[in-house]
Each structure stands twice: as C-alpha cells, then as structure tokens.
C-alpha cells in the first residue's frame, strides 16, 4: 500500500484538509525522536482531536498497521501510540468506562436506518422520560444539536475501533519482540480488545 495514492486532501479534519498525512506517516518512523513526537502530535490532532475519530482516522489505520508489521521499521512507538488514539479516542475516559462494543455496534447500525426526524423525536422522548425541573432547558438545547453529525461521529468511532482491532495479530506478534518498548505498546494495544470474564482476560475476538 502506498500512502501517496490516497487523496488525503478530500478528507476534512478539525484543522482543514488532511493533505499532510503522507509526510506525517513518513515522520512517524523517523530515527529522530523529536521528529516522531512532532509527527505523532500533529497526526493525533488530525485524526483523533479531543478523542473524536472520523473517516480519515479509519482510512489511516491500514498504513499504520503496515508500519508496525514491517520488520524493517525500527521505530514503531509513535505509530503504535497513534493506533491507540484512533482505536479508543480519549484513552483515560475509555479505561475508566469502556463501552459495550457489541451493543454499541448494534445501536450505530440501528441509527443508520433512521431519518433525522426519527432521531430528533427519539431524543426528545428520551429527555421527557428523564423529567426534571430543567426539562425545558434541555429540550431547548437539543434543538441546537445536529443529531445527524452525532450519529456519524458514533459510526466513525466504531469503525475506527474495528479497523485497529484487525491489527491484533500484528500486535500479538510484537509481544515477543526483542524491543521492550514494542512489547509494552503491543500489550497496551491488545488490552483494548480483550474481553474480561471472571477476573481474567479471556479473549479479544468478541470485543
């Protein structure tokens, strides 16, 4: 795969078109740690700003996995850390309260079948079911929300998680790497996809 064959400028980000992606991908594996860090921070702004993933986040994952998989790439740390951000967004929030991914996938799929009017009606009904003295204020705030964009954000988040999840065999291989930093990041990444049960991690395929 050649990162230059993608029209990255066609993907919007919070900071404009994503045309910088090919250069950033190259710099993520630079021998200079300062260059890797700068590339990581800029790429994170483009594809996981404030934990929010988008279509460009999903499109970038296969290229990052190629870097991590390639034995000729010595410096993998920045690419692996960026995969963490793309997988789960805000890592601290995720670790504090990880979502039920199967349920979230079902809900995202359900919302894709609804019209915007249906989404708005559901949201109003939900707020009314909660009640409370601030109900009118919440309903007024709801009028200013773009629920169509909201469901797109949810969809992109699930797709980003699943795109990184496809790299679990790559991360598992790196658990045996001679490079201790690679082992640490690989274990961290694999941990996002483990299913917990009876106090121990059972498997990652179901998450």
Secondary structure, 3 states (H helix, E strand, C coil): CCHHHCCHHHCCCCCCCCCCHHHHHHHCCCCCHHHHHHHHHHHHHHHCHHHCCCHHHHHHHHHHHHHHHCCCCCCCHHHHHHHHHHHHCCHHHHHHCCCCHHHHHHHHHHHHCCCHHHHHHHHHHHHHHHCCCCHHHHHHHHHCCCHHHHHHHHHHHHHHHHHHHCCHHHHHHHCCCCCHHHHHHHHHHHHCCCEEECCEEEECCCC
